[in-house]
Amino acid sequence: MTTPYEVAVRAEAELGEGPTWDAATGRLLWIDILGCRLHTYDPATGRRTLRRTEQHIGAVKPRTGGGLVLNLRDGVGLLDPDGTFRWLHHEPVPGRRANDAAVAPDGALWAGTMRYDEAPGGGTLSRLTGDGTTEVVLDDVAVSNGTGWSPDGRLMYYADSPTRRVDVFDYADGRISGRRTLAEIEEGAGFPDGLTVDAEGCVWVALWQGSAVRRYTPDGELDRVVELPVPLVTACAFGGGGLTDLYVTTARVGLTDPPALAGSLFVVPGAGKGLPQPAFAG
């Protein structure tokens, strides 16, 4: 089943990523990693804002007390509602940057990294709590990408893009185990990038170089496809008041003749029903 889309924000993001619905403000947060830009979009009014960051930004998520947590090139930082910034975890590594991140059911941040050259084993996936405690959970990652949890919080989904797999772990008390494959993206269909999980427990995954978002059932069966007019589809998330609209970010980096809409933010109205996303407890 192919699902139609609309253009929510026409843009030319180098590497649009990380759509996140901020329920407290009724806005969608999204970023341009290489453009060092943090965007917001209010679908009710069409109002947009832009904030520049001092370095490449891999992800942004709301915090429970207001403000944002940022996964940045040199670590994870906190942005307070008044605009004050401070590092929560500062760990610069030459040649490495932040990438996708997600907030677990317990309010911890699972933050990914990768090398700029995408070298195998050069990235990590770490768990951070509000007091700055940091634990590397996976230390042999190439391009750490989509992370999400099942509706009951007992499963965690994850994509290390070059593997072409969406993997699933058992999840309990901030720990993962039992890694296995949920779905494998076939040759020529792109690479799994950002992902989100809906209220039915199905996994929606963006396909880099695949011009699409796919929805997989909890059994790994492909049951829906959103085809888009751009090749570099990066991430997806449900938003809007009822969490029924699927927002999709895209990129144009490295394209010699990018399509007109490459780097834009798309939306699929009424795509399904998303899960309320926890804010970072810090």
C-alpha positions, -999 to 999 in steps of 0.1 A, spaced: 0 0 0 14 34 -10 5 64 11 4 99 -3 24 128 11 23 166 13 52 192 16 50 206 52 81 229 48 99 235 16 136 237 25 170 229 13 185 212 44 219 196 37 211 168 61 176 172 75 170 148 104 154 140 137 118 151 135 104 151 171 69 162 182 71 185 213 37 180 229 42 208 254 45 234 227 26 218 199 56 221 175 77 198 155 114 200 162 138 190 134 174 197 125 199 201 97 229 182 110 256 196 87 239 230 84 241 234 122 204 244 124 176 236 148 142 242 132 107 243 147 74 241 128 39 248 142 14 230 119 -15 249 134 -2 283 124 26 275 99 50 295 121 86 284 118 117 293 138 154 287 132 183 286 157 219 280 147 242 258 167 279 262 172 287 227 159 271 198 140 239 187 158 227 151 156 194 152 175 172 174 197 146 163 222 124 181 248 132 180 285 107 173 313 113 207 329 113 227 297 142 233 273 160 209 251 187 182 252 210 183 222 232 155 208 262 176 194 295 168 178 314 170 210 289 155 234 254 160 249 243 195 260 213 211 277 196 242 265 174 259 291 142 277 284 160 310 288 186 301 262 214 291 286 236 262 273 257 238 293 273 205 287 258 174 303 285 151 288 315 166 270 336 141 251 352 154 218 367 127 196 385 138 165 368 127 133 336 117 152 302 134 154 268 129 170 240 113 151 204 102 159 191 99 195 160 89 213 144 90 247 136 57 264 105 50 285 125 58 317 135 92 304 171 84 296 187 95 264 201 70 240 226 89 219 244 77 188 277 87 172 295 80 140 328 89 123 326 114 95 342 88 72 316 62 84 343 37 93 330 5 107 333 4 145 339 41 148 306 49 163 288 42 196 253 41 212 253 54 247 227 58 275 227 91 294 207 100 325 198 135 338 228 137 361 252 131 333 259 95 340 269 80 306 272 43 297 284 31 263 259 3 254 271 -5 219 307 2 210 310 -14 175 288 8 154 293 24 120 264 48 116 242 48 147 207 57 136 170 50 144 161 39 179 126 33 193 106 13 218 75 -9 215 42 3 230 47 -19 261 84 -8 265 97 -44 263 114 -42 230 139 -17 215 144 -13 178 177 0 163 194 6 129 231 7 123 226 18 87 254 0 67 242 -34 80 209 -28 61 191 -42 91 165 -30 116 173 -50 147 153 -56 178 164 -62 214 147 -72 246 146 -41 268 142 -40 306 154 -16 333 176 4 308 193 -28 296 192 -45 262 197 -82 253 189 -108 227 197 -89 195 181 -102 164 169 -90 130 134 -76 126 138 -67 89 166 -65 63 165 -40 35 172 -56 2 200 -45 -21 191 -15 -41 163 -4 -18 184 19 3 197 19 39 177 21 71 180 55 87 157 71 114 127 52 127 96 55 148 71 30 164 34 35 162 6 26 186 1 -8 169 37 -17 175 47 -13 139 81 2 129 83 30 104 118 33 89 132 60 66 153 47 37 184 66 28 190 63 -10 156 46 -10 131 74 -17 107 60 8 95 52 43 85 17 51 62 3 78 70 -31 92 47 -51 115 61 -65 148 67 -98 129 89 -81 104 63 -81 75 63 -51 52 28 -37 50 30 -1 39 53 22 18 54 60 16 72 69 -17 88 103 -18 102 124 -47 137 126 -32 163 99 -27 177 107 7 150 101 32 164 104 67 139 100 95 102 100 105 80 108 135 43 112 143 31 146 153 0 169 154 -25 171 181 -37 135 177 -3 121 167 -18 109 135 4 128 110 38 113 99 65 139 94 95 129 73 129 147 70 151 145 39 186 156 27 204 168 -4 241 164 7 262 149 -20 236 151 -47 251 166 -79 217 175 -93 193 174 -63 155 173 -69 137 205 -62 122 192 -29 154 175 -16 160 187 20 123 195 26 101 184 55 72 162 43 40 151 61 17 122 55 -17 133 71 -36 105 89 -9 80 83 -16 62 116 -15 67 153 18 75 170 29 69 206 34 98 230 72 103 233 88 107 267 108 139 274 144 136 287 144 135 324 171 161 329 
